[in-house]
Structure formats: C-alpha cells, structure tokens
Amino acid sequence: MSTEAAVAPTYGNWRRPRRPGLGPLGLVGTFGVFGGLVILLLVSLFSLIAALFVLVPLVIVLVPLTVRTQDGRNLYQLVALRIGWLRRKSKGSTLYVSGPLSQRPGGRFRPPGLLTKVTMTEGRDAYNRPFGVLRNRDRNQYTIVLGCEPDGGSLVDPDQVDVWVAAWGEWLARLSHEPELKGAAVIVETAPDPGTRLALEMLPRIHPNAPAAARAVMQEVVDKYPSASSEMHTYIALTYGVPPGQKRKPEEFITDLAIRIPGLLAGLVGAGGGSAEPLSAERIAEVVRVAYDPAVAGDVLSARADEGGTGLEWEDAGPAAAVETVGAYHHDSGVSRTWLLTLAPRGTVRSNVLRGMLEAAPGTRRKRVALLYRPIDPATSARIVEADRRAAQFMASSGRGMVQARAASEVMAAEQTAAEEASGAGLIEFSLMLTVTVDSKDQVADASVAVRNLQAAARLSFRPADRMQAAAFTCTLPVGILPWQHVLIPHELQEAL
C-alpha cells in the first residue's frame, strides 16, 4: 500500500501593468525627451548659448520624472500630494462636525468627505428581499452591497480549495461582462466579539432554580468569551454607472439591479461564500455607523436582537466629529490608520497567504481588509496582454546574463497570461487597502508594528496613506467609493507619467 502526500495548490502570475516609455520616464517623459532633443538641435543650429538656455529647463523638468520612490511615485506626484494636503488644511476640510449643534442643515449626522453626495434608497430583488442602493449623484453611479459568510479553510481538502479558487476566478471574470460595472470591492471586517449575542442567547435560558455553581460557570463563560473570540463579516460592494449621454430614472436602474442580484449571489455561494444575501439599507447604515463609532457595536447588536432592527438611516450613519491628521483619522470613539498596497507577492503563494491578515489583530478595535477590483472589458484585455507579450519578448532578446534570465521568466508569465485570456479568462486590476482602528492615538504606533508583521507574513508591501487618511478610510467601507475615480490627475494620465 502506498500513500501520496497531498500538495497544496499554489497561485500567482499576477503582473504589474508595464508602463510605456523610456526607462523610468514613462510615456509623457519619453515624448518630452525626444521633443526637447529636437528643439535643442534646431536651436543649436543658430546659437549654442540659446541651446544652453533650452537644455537647462529641459533637464529641470525631466529629472523629477526619473527619481522614483519604492512604490513607483515620482517627485511630481509627491509634491502634488503635499500641495493638496496643505490646501485642504487651509480650507478646514480636515475637520468635520455634524449634528444639531453644527451649522449643517437638518442637524443630522451625515457621513463626511467622499460620502457627502451619496444618498440611500432601497429596492426589492426577485425573491422580495430588501437591498440598499447607494447613489452617488455627482458621478451618477449606483452601488449594491452583498453580505456573505465564507466557509473556513480549516479541515478542507486542497482539491476543494482549488475548486473554490477556480469558481472565484470565474466569478471575477464575469464582472468584465457585467454591463455598466465600474468596480468592485471585497471587504473583510474583523473585530473582537463584544459577547452580546452569546449573552442574549445564554443568560435568559438559565433556570432560576439552577445551582449557584452552574450559574457562576455560565456567567464566567459569558464574561470570558469576548476576550478569546472575534467576529468576522464579509461584504462585496458592486458599483455600476450610467453611461454618459443616457438618461435613466433611478427606479429603472434599481429594477435592473434587482434582476442581477440572484445570479451574483449564486456565483458567490459556488465560490465558497457560504450563505449570501443582499444588505438592506438599514444594515448598510449600521456598518458605516459602527465603523465611525466602534463603541456602539454592542448596542447595535442588542437593538437588533431585542427590537429586530435599529431603524438607523443613512442620514445618521456618520460621525459627530472627525479630524484628519497626516498619519491618522480621528472619528468619534476610534482612531484609524490606513495602508495601501504597493507590491503584490512575487512568485507563487498558497491559498492561506492572507489568513493572518484577515484574522482579528490583538489590541485593535476593528480591522478591515479591502480588495479592490477594476474589471477590464475583453477588447481592452486582449490589447493589454498582447502589448505585455511583445514588451517581454523585446526585453528578453535585448539583455544578457541575469537580466536576460529574469526577462525569460517574464516572457513565460506573459505567454501564460495571453493563453489564458485567449481561452476566455478575464483580466482585472486589483489592489488592497488595510484599515486598523484603535481606541486612542497612543495605540497607533503599536498598530503600525502589528501591520508590519502581518505584511511580512503575507509577503506584501504596504505604505501608509499619509495626508489622505480620511479618503482612504472611506475607500475601505462597503459604500462603493472607487479610489481611481477620486484623484487630481486622471488615472490614464498617471499611467503615462
């Protein structure tokens, strides 16, 4: 009798989009270099002194494009970030106060920042389940939020994990064919369990005539349970936009979304998502309310258990006060800091690579990991993979030694991507953001150390979202905020820099 060791499957082959252009200059810098050289040659035909006056400004303009940080940003992008922060600070945009004592109309607690123009409505899907719809009036976009309880990876065969991953990849590939879909986000939120649900379940069941020792044991279990357990919630936010030039009534668009929800939920269940259902408007408001004020998490659970719901509306889901600093975001009963992904794991990884990052971190009030997806339509996907394939082949044929060996590996990865795309696989851009919420600013340093340890175990590279903590905090909420749409420089131009 022979036994065969089970080998856990590995995953990878993600590629950072190759920036067109000459070296680190990018497309804009490359055109600037060649255009400047042409002008320099023409001017030098008349006067060498005039050519020198052209050369000096040209060098001053192009040198900042060649100096890049570890995450790929050049000096112009760093300067633009600091200028934007100083402008917001001078205008007072880093401070927010709401409620009856503020000067805001209505005296309610509206969510701040990027959520100022967002409103909430509710619809019914094909199974008559309520689902909340977040409408961004400025961009004419609509967001629905799906909630699921994924099956854990413990005691699961590697073959089953492989099937789940394949089904999840197929579900993501379907997003490229979703009409009017602008982006998607998967948010995994973890927090220490407040013990409210266990207390409400156990304490009323204790018999009045039970022995004192038994009552004491049950009471101790209820008291000790929160310190050794955590709660985890998974949300999927899908953002749709009305094409430019089309005029569609909100009711018509909500009806269209109601038809799509059952199919989307069925795909999630097949990918190991467990029980999945759309989130109602009240439930979405509760998630946002708890994110801004973590201290009310127990009260929300108690109200939901006792009254069947909280009755919370979107207009009251925001904080009473919020202050944005360079490295943190202070809001009601919590202080949050957000990190941005700068480099995905190199090579292959196993299915449990993010397990430590998704689990509740000791010493934190709440933690959210947001995977952001930007689907690419099939026609654009074909052009991208073919361009990467040609670029990889050129680099492999123009280098020597170690450079050529690494370029050969790039060719293999590009060929595999092209073959998978030709066979029907989808192409999608992704990133990751991590938000950690603690009780006070004194605990932010300890949270930063914990994040460094987590990213090392997950083979990820992060940088803190300094000078944009408020916007980054909002992007990790299941509210449909797509970060690439809220930048000073358009996304297409940033790729060319």
Secondary structure in CASP SS format (residue, H / E / C, confidence):
PFRMAT SS
TARGET T0000
AUTHOR 0000-0000-0000
METHOD secondary structure of the structure
MODEL  1
M C 1.00
S C 1.00
T C 1.00
E C 1.00
A C 1.00
A C 1.00
V C 1.00
A C 1.00
P C 1.00
T E 1.00
Y E 1.00
G C 1.00
N C 1.00
W C 1.00
R C 1.00
R C 1.00
P C 1.00
R C 1.00
R C 1.00
P C 1.00
G C 1.00
L C 1.00
G H 1.00
P H 1.00
L H 1.00
G H 1.00
L H 1.00
V H 1.00
G H 1.00
T H 1.00
F H 1.00
G H 1.00
V H 1.00
F H 1.00
G H 1.00
G H 1.00
L H 1.00
V H 1.00
I H 1.00
L H 1.00
L H 1.00
L H 1.00
V H 1.00
S H 1.00
L C 1.00
F C 1.00
S C 1.00
L H 1.00
I H 1.00
A H 1.00
A H 1.00
L H 1.00
F H 1.00
V H 1.00
L H 1.00
V H 1.00
P H 1.00
L H 1.00
V H 1.00
I H 1.00
V H 1.00
L H 1.00
V H 1.00
P H 1.00
L H 1.00
T H 1.00
V C 1.00
R E 1.00
T C 1.00
Q C 1.00
D C 1.00
G C 1.00
R C 1.00
N E 1.00
L H 1.00
Y H 1.00
Q H 1.00
L H 1.00
V H 1.00
A H 1.00
L H 1.00
R H 1.00
I H 1.00
G H 1.00
W H 1.00
L H 1.00
R H 1.00
R H 1.00
K H 1.00
S H 1.00
K H 1.00
G C 1.00
S C 1.00
T C 1.00
L E 1.00
Y E 1.00
V E 1.00
S C 1.00
G C 1.00
P C 1.00
L C 1.00
S C 1.00
Q C 1.00
R C 1.00
P C 1.00
G C 1.00
G C 1.00
R C 1.00
F C 1.00
R C 1.00
P C 1.00
P C 1.00
G H 1.00
L H 1.00
L H 1.00
T C 1.00
K C 1.00
V E 1.00
T E 1.00
M E 1.00
T E 1.00
E E 1.00
G E 1.00
R E 1.00
D C 1.00
A C 1.00
Y C 1.00
N C 1.00
R C 1.00
P E 1.00
F E 1.00
G E 1.00
V E 1.00
L E 1.00
R E 1.00
N E 1.00
R C 1.00
D C 1.00
R C 1.00
N C 1.00
Q E 1.00
Y E 1.00
T E 1.00
I E 1.00
V E 1.00
L E 1.00
G E 1.00
C E 1.00
E C 1.00
P C 1.00
D C 1.00
G C 1.00
G C 1.00
S C 1.00
L C 1.00
V C 1.00
D C 1.00
P H 1.00
D H 1.00
Q H 1.00
V H 1.00
D H 1.00
V H 1.00
W H 1.00
V H 1.00
A H 1.00
A H 1.00
W H 1.00
G H 1.00
E H 1.00
W H 1.00
L H 1.00
A H 1.00
R H 1.00
L H 1.00
S C 1.00
H C 1.00
E C 1.00
P C 1.00
E C 1.00
L E 1.00
K E 1.00
G E 1.00
A E 1.00
A E 1.00
V E 1.00
I E 1.00
V E 1.00
E E 1.00
T E 1.00
A E 1.00
P E 1.00
D C 1.00
P C 1.00
G C 1.00
T H 1.00
R H 1.00
L H 1.00
A H 1.00
L H 1.00
E H 1.00
M H 1.00
L H 1.00
P H 1.00
R H 1.00
I C 1.00
H C 1.00
P C 1.00
N C 1.00
A C 1.00
P C 1.00
A H 1.00
A H 1.00
A H 1.00
R H 1.00
A H 1.00
V H 1.00
M H 1.00
Q H 1.00
E H 1.00
V H 1.00
V H 1.00
D H 1.00
K H 1.00
Y H 1.00
P H 1.00
S H 1.00
A H 1.00
S C 1.00
S E 1.00
E E 1.00
M E 1.00
H E 1.00
T E 1.00
Y E 1.00
I E 1.00
A E 1.00
L E 1.00
T E 1.00
Y E 1.00
G E 1.00
V C 1.00
P C 1.00
P C 1.00
G C 1.00
Q C 1.00
K C 1.00
R C 1.00
K C 1.00
P H 1.00
E H 1.00
E H 1.00
F H 1.00
I H 1.00
T H 1.00
D H 1.00
L H 1.00
A H 1.00
I H 1.00
R H 1.00
I H 1.00
P H 1.00
G H 1.00
L H 1.00
L H 1.00
A H 1.00
G H 1.00
L H 1.00
V H 1.00
G H 1.00
A H 1.00
G H 1.00
G H 1.00
G C 1.00
S C 1.00
A E 1.00
E E 1.00
P E 1.00
L C 1.00
S C 1.00
A H 1.00
E H 1.00
R H 1.00
I H 1.00
A H 1.00
E H 1.00
V H 1.00
V H 1.00
R H 1.00
V H 1.00
A H 1.00
Y H 1.00
D C 1.00
P H 1.00
A H 1.00
V H 1.00
A H 1.00
G H 1.00
D H 1.00
V H 1.00
L H 1.00
S H 1.00
A H 1.00
R H 1.00
A H 1.00
D H 1.00
E H 1.00
G C 1.00
G C 1.00
T C 1.00
G C 1.00
L C 1.00
E C 1.00
W H 1.00
E H 1.00
D H 1.00
A C 1.00
G C 1.00
P C 1.00
A C 1.00
A E 1.00
A E 1.00
V E 1.00
E E 1.00
T C 1.00
V C 1.00
G C 1.00
A C 1.00
Y E 1.00
H E 1.00
H E 1.00
D C 1.00
S C 1.00
G E 1.00
V E 1.00
S E 1.00
R E 1.00
T E 1.00
W E 1.00
L E 1.00
L E 1.00
T E 1.00
L E 1.00
A C 1.00
P C 1.00
R C 1.00
G C 1.00
T C 1.00
V E 1.00
R E 1.00
S C 1.00
N C 1.00
V C 1.00
L C 1.00
R H 1.00
G H 1.00
M H 1.00
L H 1.00
E C 1.00
A C 1.00
A C 1.00
P C 1.00
G C 1.00
T C 1.00
R C 1.00
R E 1.00
K E 1.00
R E 1.00
V E 1.00
A E 1.00
L E 1.00
L E 1.00
Y E 1.00
R E 1.00
P E 1.00
I C 1.00
D C 1.00
P H 1.00
A H 1.00
T H 1.00
S H 1.00
A H 1.00
R H 1.00
I H 1.00
V H 1.00
E H 1.00
A H 1.00
D H 1.00
R H 1.00
R H 1.00
A H 1.00
A H 1.00
Q H 1.00
F H 1.00
M H 1.00
A H 1.00
S H 1.00
S C 1.00
G C 1.00
R C 1.00
G H 1.00
M H 1.00
V H 1.00
Q H 1.00
A H 1.00
R H 1.00
A H 1.00
A H 1.00
S H 1.00
E H 1.00
V H 1.00
M H 1.00
A H 1.00
A H 1.00
E H 1.00
Q H 1.00
T H 1.00
A H 1.00
A H 1.00
E H 1.00
E H 1.00
A H 1.00
S C 1.00
G C 1.00
A C 1.00
G C 1.00
L C 1.00
I E 1.00
E E 1.00
F E 1.00
S E 1.00
L E 1.00
M E 1.00
L E 1.00
T E 1.00
V E 1.00
T E 1.00
V E 1.00
D C 1.00
S C 1.00
K H 1.00
D H 1.00
Q H 1.00
V H 1.00
A H 1.00
D H 1.00
A H 1.00
S H 1.00
V H 1.00
A H 1.00
V H 1.00
R H 1.00
N H 1.00
L H 1.00
Q H 1.00
A H 1.00
A H 1.00
A C 1.00
R C 1.00
L C 1.00
S E 1.00
F E 1.00
R E 1.00
P E 1.00
A C 1.00
D C 1.00
R C 1.00
M C 1.00
Q H 1.00
A H 1.00
A H 1.00
A H 1.00
F H 1.00
T H 1.00
C H 1.00
T C 1.00
L C 1.00
P C 1.00
V C 1.00
G C 1.00
I C 1.00
L C 1.00
P H 1.00
W H 1.00
Q H 1.00
H C 1.00
V C 1.00
L C 1.00
I C 1.00
P C 1.00
H H 1.00
E H 1.00
L H 1.00
Q H 1.00
E H 1.00
A H 1.00
L C 1.00
END
